[in-house]
Amino acid sequence: MSQLDDKINQHFAGLVVRKDLVKTVKGNAIVPTYVLEYLLGQYCATNDQATIETGIDTVREILRKHYVHRNEAGLVRSTIKEKGRHKVIDRISVALNDKSDAYEAEFANLGVKKVVIDSATVKAHPKLLVGGVWCIADLEYLFTEDKNATPWILASIKPIQISQFDFEGYVEARKQFTTEEWIDLLIQSVGFNPQMFGKRNKLSQLVRLIPFCERNYNLIELGPKGTGKSHIFSEFSPHGILISGGEVTVPKLFVNNSSGKLGLVGYWDVVAFDEFAGKQKKVDKALVDILKNYMANKTFSRGVETLGAEASMVFVGNTDHTVPYMLKHSDLFDPLPEKFHDSAFLDRVHNYIPGWEVDVIRGEMFSDGYGFVVDYLAEILRSLRSHDFSDRYKAKFRLSDDISTRDRDGINKTFSGLMKILYPQGEATDAEIEEILRVAIEGRKRIKDQLLRIDTTYPPVRFVYMAPDGKEVPVTTLEEEEYPNSYHRRVAQESDSDDTAAPPSEMSYVVGTVPVNSAPTAAVTVSLAAPLALKETHLVFQENQRGVNFDKLFGPYLIGASRITLNDPYLRMFHQQRNVMDLLETISKQNSPENEVAVNVITVEDEFNGDRQTENFQKMAEACRAIGIQFTWEYDTTGTKHDRDITTDHGWKIVLSRGLDVFQRFELNDVFSFANRMQQHRQCKEFNVTYVKVKPT
């Protein structure tokens, strides 16, 4: 186990489970993760391997004996008849039969209907009436000749949820973890390996949890297929329900006026719409109108009566086009059905997660570390719904007066949700508070900037906040920085044939520029269409930014150099050495065939795989000989050099905060991946580069 896993087990003993165990026990059982982890939490919530193995066997046996597969429903019904009583794990829903004035249960997989259930049980578990609940139930069979009577009798029922938790203990244990450790614990809890995600992507994953801990929080996420947008809402919590965007009706969602039956928003903490996008989808205008009212006022009408609810609304869907294409031709809400592509509806959404920044989920991205039993975390988040952390930034930071009330509400609710998730103890440093305030502002700004494109009646807004020193700090979205020429176009005022914006292929570096030996200045745009001007400057790149490649980043500063030295102590892993090869490729492009360039690499020898590291350098040297590059390398044995820079003999030094390791992980073995073949299609880590003029050698 990792050091973090040891710490998790120490402070949350009995409340965590190894996340890879879910796949181990699931087999072909079509059950939510929280059902399996509920069982694993009963028998495998430990770090003792022997106990885990015994617990896995026990859980497998429980699933084998009691989980009802649809194709084996007949056999299970026969077992109940022969034994008279049998325990089953199934999704149970309840409806009122007004003719007999009795509640009747239906077992989804078992295929049994009209099972009488007493009113007290229904009152204790009202979600049985809407959508159904996974339960462990004792079902009896007693034949009767009365044709109007059912032979099925529900003896007992237990929803699969934890019965109690210690919130104060949770808060106290949180204090034992650093912020980075806590974020990694939460990422492992939702099933992902934190080592595969940068800080920005981790926070995007955690924003998905806000609807579970913040009342009436409206969230949208649009992005490519396969990025796990709906995973949390279908598998994570027994308090949320995921429905297809095309299946919901006003009676199902809010209230059936003819029967008086309350809809989903009255029973669930989170109602998520899957497959929400699709321009050709038919949408009920009445549904859009009642959604607008509910999302704005937290109320809906039942005839002449007005009711309130706390359910958060989440909308997830797939995009059909790239971000630059949408920015040039329409807006970032382009995939939505026409009736939802409405400024009044979209203005009620608090945060927009940029799903295109989230990598497509691969097998290696799942965690085998320890995380909370998801049902336990779901109950913690639910208890936090009654807390309000939206004012925790106001002692040091202040939003600009230009920001409207609705924008301010969206920012405050996102900030409050992230504070609850990351700092349930209510204490955070100024830097930590500022970080999540910026995340909250960016998520709302992304919505407002698109509304300006859709509806010209909206006035422009300056999304800035005041730092403790009184200075204004602007907030931008990442796509605004990547595609500035097309981002601020007012599409509603321009025709589709307008070609004044930059084409989708013309991406830009947008960087924070800090002249050497001076204070930071405002961000500027450096187009990739032309070489960078050779000057002393400092460039800052954001996590998830695309469009970066070594040719544009380093190439202009290497032209004319005959000796180049790379200092980087971390050139051990294959992808790190591949970065060296990419740099050599850039050098070869800048070098005339009749000239030769000497390139020397200074690094640290890998303690465990030094032979393989040396072999790779030897292969580089052999390849370089044929193209006029004299490649050499040396290992620093002093262990005192930690510099990461590129120095040339003609007077330039390029200081690298991360060395050459500026790209996030991608699939190295996929030869059909553009991220593999072209650097500009890779997402970056957060890094900076400083160009310094030095004395030629």
PyMOL commands that set and color helices and strands:
alter all, ss='L'
color gray80, all
select helices_A, chain A and resi 3-11+21-26+33-43+49-66+70-83+119-124+126-129+167-174+179-189+194-196+199-207+210-213+231-235+250-253+264-266+285-297+323-329+343-346+355-357+363-365+374-386+405-422+430-454+478-482+484-487+491-493+550-553+555-558+574-590+610-625+674-677+679-681
alter helices_A, ss='H'
color red, helices_A
select strands_A, chain A and resi 16-18+85-97+102-107+112-117+133-141+152-159+218-223+240-244+270-274+299-302+305-308+312-318+351-354+370-372+398-399+464-466+472-474+508-512+523-527+537-541+563-567+597-603+629-635+645-648+652-656+687-693
alter strands_A, ss='S'
color yellow, strands_A
deselect
rebuild
show_as cartoon
